[in-house]
Amino acid sequence: MHQGHRPGRDPHHREPRRHPPPRRAAPRRPGGPAPRGLPPQERRRPAGHRRLPAHRPAPLRRSAFRRRLHRAAPRHPGRRDRGTVRRVPGHRPPGRGGRADQERRAVSHTTILRRWADHVEKDPEALAIATPGRHWTRHELARHAAGLRQRLADGAGPVLIACAEPVPVVAALLACAAAGRTFAPVDTRQPAARWTALLEDLAPADAVVDDTGRAALAPALAGHAVRLVDAGQAERGDWHADDWRDPEVPDAGYVYFTSGTTGRPKGIRGSLAAVEHFLDWESGEFGIAEGTRVSLLTSPGFDAFLRDTLLPLRAGGSVHAAAPGTPPVAAGLADWLAAERVEVLHCVPTVFRTLRAAGLTADSLPALRTVLLAGEPVRPADITWWRGLFGDAKDLVNLYGPSETTMTKVYRRLRAEDADAGTVPAGAPLPGVEIRVLAAGRQVTGGIGEIEIRTPFPLGGYLDGRPGGFAESHAYRTGDLGRLRADGALEVLGRRDQQVKINGVRVELGEVEDVLRRHPSIGDACAAAVAEGDADPALCAYVVADDTVTDEELRAHADAGLPPGSRPAVYVRLAAIPRTLNGKADRRALPLPSMARAVEADDRPREGAEAEIAALWCELLHLPAVGRRDSFTLLGGDSLAIARLLDRLRARFGTDVPLRVFAADPTVAALAAAVTAGSSR
């Protein structure tokens, strides 16, 4: 069995003790941390007890003399901050490596806060977060977090975070971590039914909101005793580094919601200790350090948001956030990366591939040094194109790991030979992680089976307590099919169930079908991820429906019951859903959307701009033909496809079509009129 790199230690190096060891027999003080095994909702302080944010128990306070002594200690260029030793890849100290030993040596769940506080104290005016509208310094972010912490410190129970802008989300999750409160960030674009389910399952005591989050959450609040904390109106608090270094609070962790097979969102618990395990690995493996500029293209509703924000903040770098909503693509993405001088880019392969239309050269994006891809399979053509441009100058990295195990657990720096592989390998496990492939419950090497991930930290499981794939406290069976190659690299080969990935978002086909069947005019429905040619997969809804219901009505019905990432892009009407002998939907017999479409003669695009725009649509939507009055969105154009279309129109006609103009009439005829008018000015 292939093992990932293990951390090594210099036998002659002694790490400084960060604080005096706790007294062994000290009884638990009133209001102190609850036993580690309790779930977050049971970790309560006694009624009436309030711990002020500035209060820290005296035995753990570091004296000013010791702080000055620590700061005066010599720094070694080859070592990490605060005295830890850089890993030696492949080295494993003798007598170590068992799970119990790894847990004893694991960093505290407050390590993220401690390292962030060190950087704020060191240079408070350095850039922390750059958004399109404003740059936030470390001190401004720290005061924002301190103000929210003061509001949340006297409460108990989970905290829902519903903000469209990234800065209040970051401030709120830092505040929750320091206050020992479970936080649950969500995307504010949820349909009403999903908000209701989130509130019922999470039962939050507080919700941190901005104006967008307040408006989205308000209709679902009836019957729920939730205190709203306005992130914009909360006073900025006084920030002191010692109040954020190793606060004596439990690891209440976080909850992220993903699609569920029953149509109800499924909450996944995670711990900050598990997040720190990943952040510690990536910062060391890819040199994330003081001043590193890291991209943020992820919605707060996905756990990758923690990676993209906490990774640079704990290392002394800066977060560079694109505008909320659809990420920039193609030339827009390339221009944004260059303007922000991004060094480390995290994104899904679908977004990465749009850079092929940006006209990059070997001299493009001089600041960019590492691209890490996750959420979807990487294709051999991706490697060939990227390495053909940049060779070894810019790392291209494949990441793999489900939300249930806290972000990435397998990685690989992609090499030239990976472009010749039938399946691009996911790679080798992170330190302390073990990957097994199981067939009929038994471990196999070289054969295909279900991928099981074993972690060096306990897994939180699902919010509703269902076991799912959690086989043990440290093991999760992913539902993905895979194979371990002879060299130990893992290949991911698909799914055992009806779960698919669309633009990096996990989609349960059963949930989509359940929502569609609730429409009174739909007799039967089947959802499938369909890829035509070399296109990225699109979520397609095949329906048996009355002629009285329009595609617009079907789309509105799905939008009301599904989150944005789970909404079908294409609707295909059939006389009947093909089925196997045992009555199950036969997805292999479903027609491709392009085969089920025909354009009437009187609706064909006219010569000139209409014909050129129609050709662009066919290329982007992988259709044989489109009509001049067809709607781009009803033909399957999602937000990413819209961004790509507008970018291509700009390049072809030399004029910008505003998004509001496109949304008002997304047809070939209207777009042709818009670009013609823009070109004549």
Helices and strands as residue ranges (DSSP letters): G 40-42, G 58-60, H 64-72, G 81-83, H 99-105, H 111-122, E 127-130, E 135-137, H 138-152, E 159-162, H 166-179, E 183-185, H 192-202, E 206-209, H 211-217, G 218-220, E 227-230, G 241-243, E 254-258, E 266-270, H 272-285, E 293-296, H 304-315, E 318-321, H 330-340, E 344-347, H 349-353, G 354-358, E 370-373, H 380-390, E 395-400, G 403-405, E 410-413, G 416-420, E 428-429, E 434-439, E 442-443, E 449-454, E 475-484, E 490-495, E 499-502, E 505-508, H 509-517, E 522-530, E 538-545, H 551-561, G 564-566, E 570-573, G 587-589, G 601-603, H 609-621, H 639-653, H 659-664, H 668-680
